[in-house]
Amino acid sequence: MVRKAKTRDVPQIHALLSEFSSQGALLSRPLSRLYDNIRDFFVFVSDSDDSMVIGCCALQVCWEDLAEIRSLAVRSDWWGKGVGTALVKHALADAVDLEIREVFALTYVVPFFEKHGFVKTDRSNLPLKIWADCIECVKFPDCDETAMIKKL
């Protein structure tokens, strides 16, 4: 089940993101930033336990007509069960509700995003504003993620 994240979910979101960050799979987020941006997050929780976060995803609005899917992470024991797909679908529906025209993602998992209608794009097509968080990345300025975009 997917729902909007609550402040009580932040410690579990942080632990999930930290696990993948330690593997170099995504950018870490400090607890304070997660609390600041909690309204951007969706979580996938167990049907039997609404307090157990299995996956998370954020939709961050970057500009009037552009948003980013970020911090998409799913517990590895739940991979292949549709959790990531459910989270992305909710984020895209939220973008439609906000009248966003394009959503992008920076990813290492190109086939997953292609399955959801994203296409590769050159990073230079994205506004400079989106690179603010990249300065904190250990790979900056040599980003090896693929930029992908979807028109809504």
C-alpha positions in Angstrom: 0.0 0.0 0.0 1.3 3.5 -0.9 0.6 6.5 1.2 2.0 9.9 1.8 4.9 9.8 4.3 4.5 10.9 7.9 7.1 12.4 10.2 7.1 9.1 12.1 8.4 7.4 8.9 11.5 9.6 8.6 13.9 7.3 10.7 13.0 4.3 8.4 13.3 6.4 5.2 16.7 7.6 6.4 17.8 4.1 7.2 16.7 2.8 3.8 18.3 5.7 1.9 21.5 5.4 4.0 21.8 1.7 3.1 21.7 2.5 -0.6 23.9 5.5 -0.2 26.6 3.4 1.4 26.6 1.3 -1.8 26.9 4.4 -4.0 23.4 3.8 -5.5 21.9 7.1 -4.4 22.6 10.4 -2.7 22.4 10.3 1.1 20.0 12.6 2.8 20.5 14.0 6.4 17.6 13.5 8.8 17.0 17.2 8.9 16.5 17.4 5.2 14.1 14.5 5.2 12.0 16.2 7.8 12.1 19.5 5.8 10.9 17.6 2.7 8.6 15.0 4.2 5.6 16.3 2.1 7.5 15.3 -1.0 7.7 11.6 0.0 5.5 8.6 -0.5 6.1 5.3 1.3 5.1 1.8 0.5 4.0 0.1 3.7 3.0 -3.4 4.6 -0.8 -4.1 4.4 -0.6 -5.7 7.8 1.6 -3.0 9.4 1.2 0.6 8.3 4.3 1.6 10.3 6.7 -0.7 8.4 8.3 1.2 5.5 9.2 -1.1 2.7 10.0 1.6 0.1 10.1 5.3 -0.5 10.1 7.8 -3.3 9.9 11.6 -3.4 8.6 14.0 -6.0 10.4 17.3 -5.8 9.0 20.2 -7.7 11.9 22.0 -9.4 10.1 24.6 -11.4 6.7 25.6 -12.7 6.5 22.6 -15.1 9.3 20.3 -14.0 9.7 17.9 -11.1 12.2 15.2 -10.1 11.6 11.7 -8.9 14.3 11.2 -6.3 15.2 9.0 -3.3 13.5 5.9 -4.8 14.5 3.0 -2.7 13.0 -0.4 -1.9 14.1 -2.9 0.7 16.0 -5.6 -1.2 13.8 -8.4 0.2 10.9 -6.8 -1.7 12.5 -6.3 -5.1 10.5 -7.6 -8.0 7.2 -7.3 -6.2 6.0 -4.1 -7.8 6.9 -1.8 -4.9 9.0 0.6 -7.0 6.4 0.7 -9.8 3.7 1.5 -7.3 5.8 4.3 -5.8 6.6 5.8 -9.2 3.0 5.6 -10.3 1.9 7.6 -7.2 4.6 10.2 -7.8 3.6 10.6 -11.4 -0.1 10.9 -10.5 1.0 13.6 -8.0 2.9 15.4 -10.7 -0.3 15.4 -12.9 -2.3 16.8 -10.1 0.2 19.6 -9.7 0.0 20.2 -13.5 3.7 19.4 -14.0 4.5 18.8 -17.6 7.8 16.9 -17.3 9.3 14.7 -14.6 13.0 13.6 -14.7 15.1 11.2 -12.7 18.9 10.7 -12.4 19.4 6.9 -12.2 21.6 3.9 -12.5 18.5 1.7 -13.3 17.7 2.8 -16.8 15.5 -0.1 -17.8 13.2 0.5 -14.8 12.5 4.1 -15.8 12.2 3.2 -19.5 9.4 0.7 -18.4 7.6 3.7 -17.0 7.9 5.9 -20.2 11.1 7.8 -19.3 13.6 8.4 -22.1 17.3 9.3 -21.8 18.2 12.9 -22.0 21.3 14.9 -21.9 21.9 16.4 -18.5 22.5 19.8 -20.1 18.8 19.8 -21.0 17.9 20.1 -17.3 18.1 23.5 -15.5 21.2 24.3 -13.5 19.0 24.7 -10.4 18.6 20.9 -10.1 22.4 20.4 -9.5 22.4 22.1 -6.1 22.2 18.7 -4.3 24.9 17.2 -6.5 27.6 19.3 -4.8 27.1 17.1 -1.7 27.7 13.9 -3.7 31.0 12.1 -3.4 31.0 11.7 -7.2 30.7 15.4 -7.9 31.5 16.7 -10.6 31.9 13.3 -12.3 28.3 12.1 -12.1 27.8 8.7 -13.7 24.0 8.6 -13.4 21.8 8.7 -16.5 19.4 11.6 -16.8 15.9 10.5 -17.9 12.8 12.5 -18.6 9.1 11.8 -19.1 6.5 14.2 -20.6 3.1 14.0 -18.9 
